[in-house]
């Protein structure tokens, strides 16, 4: 445990990250983007009078939109932060020296991943005051927000692990970035499309809707669908009706993304250093 | 002690290393000589556990690079031929990071880092960002980094490459200090006379094969059988050249009209050489000097690798 908190790579990464103005500019633009949306929405709803009123349903709509904006930002920022973690060390010719130190491969990988996740968490926490605007007008419970943040964290961890894995097995950062963004797009868009195709075909072929575990699986691993089921619980029932599989979307999502995280970290740790024992 | 046994590295059908066998005793300073692509860096990369050998093994202080890679890493300090630095770290932070990476406690690092910076003459640069240091300073800092966990074995791949003469001399002085500390040092360099000065043993590698190994004197002796002689004369050079060409032990006679001298290779014994000088004097050749040219490591390298090809 002590080793995790005194991880030299983590300490070095955080130090380097906050010595670069890029990180502060990143946080600034992230907050500006959120402010534009929140205050723009409030001003539009109150018709720029400054004396208008804001109903709880509108507050809920703002919460839903903010959640999707934040999900979009997480999905786009996480690959950028992690897909070059190892490959950029390789390109800067610092990796070989790092690999000859006494640090274990897991320490190096976990240090890289934790520093990226820590920065993303900072983004989320920095955005909380803007997010909390929705509480001023009611319609959203803190528990709901907590659950959504928990799933944001799981999504960041999984996409981050995928980025680190590609960065370890692919030599060039640019290729690793493309692969990570490709996987992210597959998970967040293509899976939703596959779900629609499967359920559509299912209803056409069978006449009446038959059980479709694949359709349910693809819906379960889609972050957009997950967020929809979290902010609007009724949509969970819709997916159950269309796939005839009664398994909570959040549970399927959690299992899949935890597995993805574990597998990606495992591959990264195994592939970081050459296997000296193997005989070719 | 380092023991390399039948180390081979193949890329497809190309042998980067071919059945390399080498044993180095503790405290030896070993110079690895070879042309670009000869296999020096491949050997060092395998010793540093960065490259998997196709076959064979290397044992560093009783630990195999194949089965005990993590233990080998604790025993060695590795300095690659090309390396980068973290731009946003200061010199002392750079060493602190690597110290922590070897599990050295913060209290120990606080004592150790100033000592290492002093060893490599960088105390005055400890608060400078690493990327602002000159090439020579970066090389010295990297050497300090390789020493942070007090390794028994130092693997230095071209530590003096790209350095100006002053930086090279500074690097050489530091290496001499390390030699004095009893470290086993493996060093490769293109600056061959430098190796001759500080190494106990040298190995010449060519095409992935170790083609000569021993002390500098031993290797020079391998070339024995031919000495290189320069004769400086006064008078007509052509007659002098004809005289030496007639001797059965002489070959490759060359005239140097600008220096008024003749050079040739001589295969005879010491007595034969004395007789030759006497005969030349009797032949009324006006000799200013008659001297055997010292064969340096560069000549040895050129000669050995020429033979290998």
Boltz contact constraints between the chains, C-beta under 6 A:
constraints:
  - contact:
      token1: [A, 8]
      token2: [B, 97]
      max_distance: 6.0
  - contact:
      token1: [A, 8]
      token2: [B, 100]
      max_distance: 6.0
  - contact:
      token1: [A, 8]
      token2: [B, 101]
      max_distance: 6.0
  - contact:
      token1: [A, 12]
      token2: [B, 97]
      max_distance: 6.0
  - contact:
      token1: [A, 16]
      token2: [B, 88]
      max_distance: 6.0
  - contact:
      token1: [A, 19]
      token2: [B, 88]
      max_distance: 6.0
  - contact:
      token1: [A, 92]
      token2: [B, 84]
      max_distance: 6.0
  - contact:
      token1: [A, 93]
      token2: [B, 82]
      max_distance: 6.0
  - contact:
      token1: [A, 93]
      token2: [B, 83]
      max_distance: 6.0
  - contact:
      token1: [A, 93]
      token2: [B, 84]
      max_distance: 6.0
  - contact:
      token1: [A, 94]
      token2: [B, 84]
      max_distance: 6.0
  - contact:
      token1: [A, 96]
      token2: [B, 50]
      max_distance: 6.0
  - contact:
      token1: [A, 96]
      token2: [B, 80]
      max_distance: 6.0
  - contact:
      token1: [A, 97]
      token2: [B, 83]
      max_distance: 6.0
  - contact:
      token1: [A, 100]
      token2: [B, 48]
      max_distance: 6.0
  - contact:
      token1: [A, 100]
      token2: [B, 73]
      max_distance: 6.0
  - contact:
      token1: [A, 100]
      token2: [B, 78]
      max_distance: 6.0
  - contact:
      token1: [A, 101]
      token2: [B, 101]
      max_distance: 6.0
  - contact:
      token1: [A, 101]
      token2: [B, 102]
      max_distance: 6.0
  - contact:
      token1: [A, 102]
      token2: [B, 73]
      max_distance: 6.0
  - contact:
      token1: [A, 102]
      token2: [B, 74]
      max_distance: 6.0
  - contact:
      token1: [A, 102]
      token2: [B, 102]
      max_distance: 6.0
  - contact:
      token1: [A, 102]
      token2: [B, 103]
      max_distance: 6.0
  - contact:
      token1: [A, 103]
      token2: [B, 101]
      max_distance: 6.0
  - contact:
      token1: [A, 274]
      token2: [B, 52]
      max_distance: 6.0
  - contact:
      token1: [A, 276]
      token2: [B, 49]
      max_distance: 6.0
  - contact:
      token1: [A, 276]
      token2: [B, 52]
      max_distance: 6.0
  - contact:
      token1: [A, 276]
      token2: [B, 65]
      max_distance: 6.0
  - contact:
      token1: [A, 276]
      token2: [B, 66]
      max_distance: 6.0
  - contact:
      token1: [A, 276]
      token2: [B, 69]
      max_distance: 6.0
  - contact:
      token1: [A, 277]
      token2: [B, 66]
      max_distance: 6.0
  - contact:
      token1: [A, 280]
      token2: [B, 54]
      max_distance: 6.0
